[in-house]
Amino acid sequence: MMGRPVQHLLLLGIVMLFTLSSNMLYVMGINYSASNASYLLKIHPSSYVFFFLILISPSITSSPRRPELKRCGLLLIMVSTVSLVLYQFFSVEAGGGESSLLIVTYAATGALAVALSYADTITLRQMKRFVSLFLLCNSLIGIAETSGFPRILPYVVGETIIGFDNRPTALLGHPLNNALITGAWCLVILLSNFRTPLNFWRLTVLGVHLIALLAFGGRAAVVVAALSYTCFVAYQATTTFLKGDSRDVIRLAKLCIIAGAGVPVLIYSGAADTVIERFLDSRGSDETRSAALVMLDLLSPGQWLFGVPVSVRTSIQALLGSTRGIEISWIALVYSFGLPITAIVLVATYLTLRATTEEHDMGRAALLFYFFLTTLLSLSIGSKSLLVAQFLVLLACFAKPLEAPPLIHAGPKSRRRNFGDARSIGI
């Protein structure tokens, strides 16, 4: 088990993961998103912390609490590293993918997974408290920005400050990243407390996040979150009803009544104006995604293997009128690195996220379904992004903490410290 200083370092890395968005780094003068920046600056600060934890953890630990999570995390690191080497080896004829993408989006997530496999109950509880408070602040700021308050951070894409997009950016940066993480957290709240009453505080917090989810304007996040939870509730209601227990059916009926009363309020209060506007006018996003699908037909066998050079990709995008880029993540990865690298990286990512919660239930399935459907329908994890690592943390908040292993020659104080809180870290 990791000592307290190392556990605190893990918490520091998680705090940096959520608070240091590309917008925040721009304000701090760090050229994280600039194309001409130093390669070391293109790696997110939290990634350095997670890699450092990997270097020191074997010497101070015996065995992880979640061995499967450690194995999958190491697999993701290995796959990302091998993919990076192969990409650099074939760089003469390969696509123009940003190699820092493989490090920040995937390898750093693997390092975080390995570190979390050693985290004790106290660390997980503190992590969950931070995430709860941070995301609540993020949602409140998002709602305030939608209501007319100025942005707390500039909206930066690359080196350009965006002024034409009125969607809130809050603390997490891009509106779609905000929507995806907020939607995932809404599911964590609902699924963690499915069999416990939603008291006034929980219902209020959930209401704030739902309003923020609509304000961020993420269409896929709204639809897929609703679909994921509906499928989960329907499954639970059906299975318990067949067993002769009608409690979940009653809960489903109550939720339908709450939703039936809440949806009109959200619509007529103006809280859902942003997402409704996005459904009515996607501002070119739908056309860009359609063009991305057409791009697959233009790939040669060699480009399927190694990716598409930047000059060729730019010409294809101009031909199809898709100058904004490729807004479907897996197609963007294929164009950047080729199909083999894309496939093995995404499979390793799925295995790592799946291992974060060892409980084989529909709750985990609903969260994974939500994440992969929303991310595969947008650019998100097809670019340098913190989304995978952030979602890994949310899954860790959803997972039930494991009992600490037996202590040998430990005094009463140590026993109390390690066994003192075996309660669930669910909300």
Residue pairs with C-beta under 8 A, 6 or more apart in sequence:
1 61
1 62
1 65
1 118
1 120
1 404
1 405
1 418
2 10
2 57
2 60
2 61
2 118
2 119
2 120
3 60
6 53
6 56
6 57
6 60
7 119
7 120
7 122
7 123
9 49
9 52
9 53
10 49
10 53
10 115
10 116
10 119
10 123
11 123
11 126
11 127
11 130
12 49
13 46
13 49
13 50
13 53
13 112
13 115
14 46
14 112
14 127
14 130
14 131
14 393
15 130
16 44
16 45
16 46
16 49
17 44
17 46
17 112
17 386
17 389
17 390
17 393
18 130
18 131
18 134
18 171
18 172
18 390
18 393
19 134
19 171
20 28
20 44
20 45
20 46
21 153
21 171
21 172
21 173
21 386
22 32
22 33
22 156
22 173
22 174
23 153
23 154
23 155
23 156
23 169
23 173
24 153
24 171
24 173
25 32
25 33
25 45
26 32
26 33
26 154
26 156
27 153
27 154
30 41
31 37
31 38
31 41
31 159
32 41
32 42
32 44
33 156
33 157
33 158
33 159
33 384
34 41
34 158
34 159
35 158
35 159
39 100
42 98
42 100
42 104
42 384
43 100
43 103
43 104
43 108
44 104
44 108
44 386
46 108
46 386
46 389
47 103
47 104
47 107
47 108
47 111
50 108
50 111
50 112
50 115
50 389
51 107
51 108
51 111
53 111
53 114
53 115
54 77
54 111
54 114
54 115
57 114
57 115
57 118
61 118
63 405
64 70
64 114
64 117
64 118
65 117
65 118
65 119
65 120
65 402
65 404
65 405
66 116
66 117
66 355
66 356
66 358
66 402
67 117
68 355
68 358
69 113
69 114
69 116
69 117
69 352
69 355
69 356
69 358
70 113
70 114
70 117
70 118
71 355
72 110
72 113
72 348
72 351
72 352
72 354
72 355
73 109
73 110
73 111
73 112
73 113
73 114
73 116
73 117
73 352
73 355
74 110
74 114
75 110
75 348
75 351
75 352
76 106
76 107
76 109
76 110
76 113
76 345
76 348
76 349
76 351
76 352
77 107
77 110
77 111
77 114
79 106
79 344
79 345
79 348
80 102
80 103
80 106
80 107
80 110
80 345
80 348
81 107
83 102
83 337
83 341
83 344
83 345
84 99
84 102
84 103
84 107
86 341
87 94
87 97
87 99
87 102
87 307
87 337
87 341
88 99
90 306
93 302
93 306
93 309
94 306
94 307
94 309
94 337
94 338
95 303
95 306
95 307
95 308
95 309
95 310
95 313
95 335
95 336
95 337
95 338
96 307
96 308
96 309
96 310
96 313
96 336
97 307
97 333
97 335
97 336
97 337
98 336
98 383
98 384
100 384
101 336
101 383
101 384
101 385
102 337
102 345
104 384
104 385
104 386
105 381
105 383
105 384
105 385
105 386
105 387
105 388
105 389
106 345
106 348
106 349
106 388
108 389
109 349
109 352
109 388
109 389
109 392
110 348
110 352
112 389
112 392
112 393
113 352
113 355
113 356
113 392
116 356
116 392
116 393
116 396
119 127
119 396
120 404
120 418
121 401
121 402
121 404
121 418
121 421
121 422
121 425
122 417
122 418
122 420
122 421
124 396
124 397
124 401
124 425
125 401
125 421
125 425
127 393
127 396
127 397
128 397
128 425
128 427
131 185
131 393
131 394
131 397
132 397
132 427
134 171
135 181
135 182
135 185
135 209
136 205
136 208
136 209
137 171
138 170
138 171
138 172
138 178
138 182
138 212
139 170
139 182
139 208
139 209
139 211
139 212
139 213
140 208
140 212
141 152
141 168
141 170
141 171
142 168
142 169
142 170
142 178
142 182
142 212
142 215
142 216
143 168
143 208
143 211
143 212
143 215
143 271
144 168
145 151
145 152
145 168
145 169
145 170
145 215
146 167
146 168
146 215
146 271
146 274
151 168
151 169
152 170
152 171
153 169
153 170
153 171
153 173
154 161
155 161
155 162
155 163
155 165
155 169
155 174
156 162
157 174
165 175
166 274
167 175
167 215
167 216
167 217
167 274
168 175
168 178
168 215
168 216
169 175
169 178
170 178
170 212
170 216
172 178
172 181
175 216
175 217
175 218
176 216
176 217
176 218
176 221
176 378
176 380
177 380
177 385
177 386
177 387
178 212
178 216
178 218
179 213
179 216
179 217
179 218
179 221
179 222
180 218
180 221
180 371
180 374
180 375
180 378
180 380
180 387
181 387
181 390
181 391
181 394
182 209
182 212
182 213
182 216
182 221
183 213
183 218
183 221
183 222
183 224
183 225
183 370
183 374
184 225
184 367
184 370
184 371
184 391
184 394
185 209
185 394
186 206
186 209
186 210
186 213
186 225
187 225
187 228
187 229
187 366
187 367
187 370
188 367
188 394
188 397
188 398
188 427
189 202
189 205
189 206
189 209
189 427
190 206
190 229
191 229
191 232
191 363
191 366
191 367
191 398
192 363
192 398
192 424
192 426
192 427
193 202
193 426
193 427
194 232
194 233
194 236
194 251
194 363
198 206
202 427
205 427
207 262
210 262
210 266
211 266
211 271
213 221
213 222
213 225
214 222
214 266
214 271
214 272
214 274
214 275
215 271
215 274
215 275
216 274
216 275
217 274
217 275
217 277
217 278
218 275
218 278
218 374
219 275
219 278
219 279
219 282
220 373
220 374
220 377
220 378
221 374
222 275
224 369
224 370
224 373
224 374
225 370
228 366
228 367
228 369
228 370
229 366
231 366
231 369
232 362
232 363
232 365
232 366
233 248
233 251
233 252
233 255
234 252
235 362
236 248
236 362
237 248
237 249
237 251
237 252
239 248
240 246
240 247
240 248
240 249
241 248
241 249
266 272
267 276
284 324
285 327
287 321
287 322
288 322
288 324
288 325
288 326
288 327
289 327
289 328
289 377
291 317
291 320
291 321
291 322
292 322
292 326
292 327
292 328
292 331
292 332
293 328
293 331
294 320
295 316
295 317
295 320
295 322
295 326
295 331
295 335
296 331
296 334
298 316
299 308
299 334
299 335
303 312
303 335
303 338
304 334
304 338
304 339
305 338
305 339
305 340
306 337
306 338
307 334
307 335
307 336
307 337
307 338
308 316
308 335
308 336
313 335
317 323
317 325
317 326
325 332
325 379
326 332
326 335
326 379
326 382
327 378
327 379
328 376
328 377
328 378
328 379
328 382
329 375
329 376
329 377
329 378
329 379
329 380
329 381
329 382
329 383
330 342
330 346
330 376
330 382
331 382
332 379
332 382
332 383
333 341
333 342
333 345
333 346
333 382
334 342
336 382
337 345
349 381
349 388
350 368
350 372
352 392
353 368
353 371
353 388
353 391
353 392
353 395
354 364
354 368
356 392
356 395
356 396
356 399
357 363
357 364
357 367
357 395
357 396
357 398
357 399
357 400
358 399
359 399
359 400
363 398
364 395
364 398
367 394
367 395
367 398
371 391
374 380
375 381
375 387
380 387
381 387
381 388
397 425
397 426
398 426
399 425
400 424
400 425
400 426
401 422
401 423
401 424
401 425
403 419
403 422
404 418
404 419
407 414
407 415
407 418
410 418
